[in-house]
């Protein structure tokens, strides 16, 4: 697993293939999830949701711990100490957000931002929900963007660029470049980093590509044979 230096005050991790396949129903998944919770000093099951590439954000209290994966959402917010929340990824962007030390009420968020979720403004929605739950401003938060597909290998059509451009930050277009084939290449991590930065959230982008780095699962590289890693975080 890898960690963000910026979020060093918060128990968190971006897992890799050595930490097990966290995809629902895979052999060993319950044990891998339980180990992760213990490593992060949490209690109870790993809180996850059924990710649908949308804009819904839920509070951890809405997740029925006895029946995980039944709540459709793409971001989770928690102000409950000891609970570990997570989003699963295999090329999409995992974003972990937390309140800075000294903020009156601690809180964390885990956000799953594929291109559809990014276009649906899931990142701004997750930040807003965390600010409301913790009673703070975006400038009281910091975030880490974990391993995901890089702009160097993520080629998309014009409809994807148009959808992402509608939620991007005006004047910041570095996330979009022209590829060798004449189609656009999209850097989803950069786009989400721009959104967070414009909100006032300090961002640590790890810069690891799931497609090129075999330490991580990649759906683009491996198809259905691949697994899922997670971005996980605990409210201290």
C-alpha positions in Angstrom: 0.0 0.0 0.0 1.0 3.6 -0.5 0.4 6.7 1.6 0.2 10.5 1.2 2.8 12.5 3.1 0.2 15.4 3.2 -2.3 13.2 5.0 0.2 11.7 7.5 -1.8 12.9 10.5 -4.8 10.8 9.4 -4.9 6.9 9.2 -5.3 6.2 5.5 -4.0 4.0 2.7 -4.2 3.3 -1.1 -3.9 -0.4 -1.3 -2.1 -2.4 -4.0 -2.2 -6.0 -5.4 -0.2 -7.3 -2.4 -3.0 -6.2 -0.1 -5.6 -8.4 -1.8 -8.4 -8.1 -4.2 -11.0 -5.9 -2.6 -13.6 -6.5 -5.3 -16.9 -7.8 -3.9 -17.3 -11.5 -4.0 -13.7 -12.3 -4.7 -12.0 -15.1 -2.7 -10.2 -13.6 0.3 -12.0 -10.3 0.0 -13.6 -10.3 3.5 -10.2 -11.1 5.1 -8.4 -8.5 3.1 -11.0 -5.9 4.1 -10.7 -6.9 7.8 -6.9 -6.6 7.7 -7.1 -3.2 6.2 -9.5 -2.0 8.9 -7.1 -3.3 11.6 -4.1 -1.7 9.9 -5.8 1.7 10.0 -6.8 1.2 13.7 -10.5 1.0 13.0 -13.3 -1.1 14.3 -16.1 -3.0 12.7 -16.4 -3.7 8.9 -15.0 -1.6 6.1 -17.7 0.9 5.1 -18.1 0.8 1.3 -20.9 1.5 -1.2 -22.1 0.2 -4.5 -20.4 2.7 -6.8 -22.4 3.8 -9.9 -20.4 6.6 -11.4 -22.8 9.2 -10.2 -23.0 12.2 -7.9 -24.5 10.8 -4.8 -22.7 11.4 -1.5 -23.7 9.5 1.7 -22.9 9.8 5.3 -21.4 6.8 7.0 -24.5 6.5 9.2 -26.5 5.8 6.1 -24.5 2.7 5.4 -26.0 -0.5 6.9 -22.8 -2.1 8.2 -24.5 -5.5 8.2 -25.3 -5.3 4.5 -22.5 -3.5 2.6 -22.6 -2.6 -1.0 -26.3 -2.1 -1.2 -26.3 1.7 -1.1 -25.7 3.3 -4.5 -23.2 6.2 -4.1 -19.8 7.4 -5.2 -18.6 9.3 -2.1 -18.7 8.6 1.6 -18.4 11.2 4.4 -17.6 10.3 8.1 -17.3 12.3 11.3 -17.4 9.1 13.4 -14.1 8.2 15.0 -12.9 4.6 14.4 -14.9 3.9 11.3 -12.9 3.2 8.1 -14.5 4.3 4.8 -13.3 3.3 1.4 -13.9 3.5 -2.4 -12.8 0.8 -4.8 -10.9 1.6 -8.0 -9.1 -0.1 -10.8 -8.3 3.0 -13.0 -10.7 5.6 -11.7 -9.5 8.3 -9.4 -9.6 7.6 -5.6 -9.6 10.8 -3.6 -9.2 10.9 0.2 -10.1 14.1 2.0 -9.7 15.0 5.7 -9.9 18.0 8.0 -6.6 19.6 9.1 -5.4 19.2 12.6 -7.0 21.8 14.9 -10.4 21.9 13.1 -13.1 21.8 15.7 -14.8 18.7 14.4 -12.7 16.0 12.6 -14.1 14.5 9.4 -13.0 12.5 6.4 -14.3 11.7 2.9 -13.6 9.0 0.3 -14.5 9.9 -3.3 -14.6 7.7 -6.4 -14.2 9.8 -9.5 -14.2 8.1 -12.9 -14.9 10.3 -15.9 -18.7 10.1 -15.4 -18.5 10.8 -11.7 -16.1 13.7 -12.4 -18.5 15.1 -15.0 -21.4 14.7 -12.5 -19.3 16.9 -10.1 -18.8 14.2 -7.4 -15.6 15.9 -6.2 -17.2 19.2 -5.4 -20.2 17.4 -3.9 -18.0 15.3 -1.6 -16.1 18.4 -0.4 -19.3 20.3 0.2 -20.8 17.4 2.2 -17.7 17.0 4.3 -17.6 20.8 5.1 -21.3 20.6 6.1 -20.7 17.6 8.3 -17.6 18.9 10.0 -18.7 22.6 10.1 -15.7 23.8 8.3 -14.5 25.5 5.1 -12.8 23.9 2.1 -9.6 25.7 3.2 -9.7 23.6 6.4 -9.3 20.4 4.3 -6.5 18.6 2.6 -6.7 15.8 0.0 -4.7 13.1 -1.7 -5.3 11.7 -5.1 -4.2 8.0 -5.3 -3.1 5.7 -8.1 -5.3 5.9 -11.3 -5.1 5.8 -15.0 -2.7 8.5 -16.3 -3.3 11.1 -19.0 -0.6 9.5 -21.1 -2.7 6.4 -21.8 -6.3 7.6 -21.3 -7.6 8.4 -24.8 -11.3 9.5 -25.0 -13.8 10.9 -27.5 -15.0 14.5 -27.9 -18.2 13.8 -25.9 -16.1 12.9 -22.8 -14.0 16.0 -23.1 -17.1 18.2 -23.5 -18.7 16.6 -20.4 -15.5 17.1 -18.3 -14.9 20.6 -19.6 -18.3 21.6 -18.3 -17.2 21.0 -14.7 -13.5 22.0 -15.1 -11.9 25.1 -13.8 -12.0 28.0 -16.2 -8.5 28.7 -17.6 -7.1 25.4 -16.5 -6.8 23.0 -19.4 -3.7 21.1 -18.7 -5.8 18.0 -18.1 -6.6 17.8 -21.8 -4.0 17.2 -24.5 -4.0 16.0 -28.1 -2.9 12.4 -28.4 -0.8 10.9 -31.2 -3.9 9.5 -32.9 -5.6 12.9 -33.0 -8.0 12.1 -30.2 -7.9 13.7 -26.8 -6.0 12.3 -23.9 -7.5 13.1 -20.5 -5.6 13.4 -17.1 -8.5 12.8 -14.7 -6.2 13.2 -11.7 -5.1 16.6 -12.9 -8.7 17.7 -13.5 -9.8 16.7 -10.1 -6.7 18.3 -8.5 -7.6 21.5 -10.3 -11.2 21.3 -8.9 -9.9 20.8 -5.4 -7.3 23.5 -5.6 -9.9 26.0 -6.9 -12.1 25.2 -3.9 -9.2 26.0 -1.6 -8.3 22.4 -0.7 -4.6 21.6 -0.6 -3.9 18.5 -2.7 -1.2 15.8 -2.8 -1.3 14.0 -6.2 0.7 10.7 -5.9 1.2 10.5 -9.7 1.0 6.7 -9.9 -0.5 5.1 -13.1 -2.5 2.0 -12.6 -2.1 0.9 -16.2 1.6 1.2 -16.3 2.5 0.2 -12.8 1.8 -3.5 -12.1 1.7 -3.0 -8.4 -1.9 -1.9 -9.0 -5.0 -3.4 -10.5 -6.1 -2.0 -13.8 -9.3 -2.7 -15.6 -8.0 -1.0 -18.8 -5.0 -3.4 -18.8 -6.4 -6.6 -17.4 -10.2 -6.5 -18.1 -12.5 -8.5 -15.9 -9.6 -10.7 -14.8 -8.2 -7.7 -12.7 -9.2 -6.9 -9.2 -9.8 -3.8 -7.2 -7.7 -1.7 -4.8 -9.2 0.9 -2.5 -8.5 4.3 -1.1 -9.4 4.1 2.6 -9.4 6.6 5.4 -10.4 6.8 9.1 -11.7 9.7 11.1 -9.2 10.1 14.0 
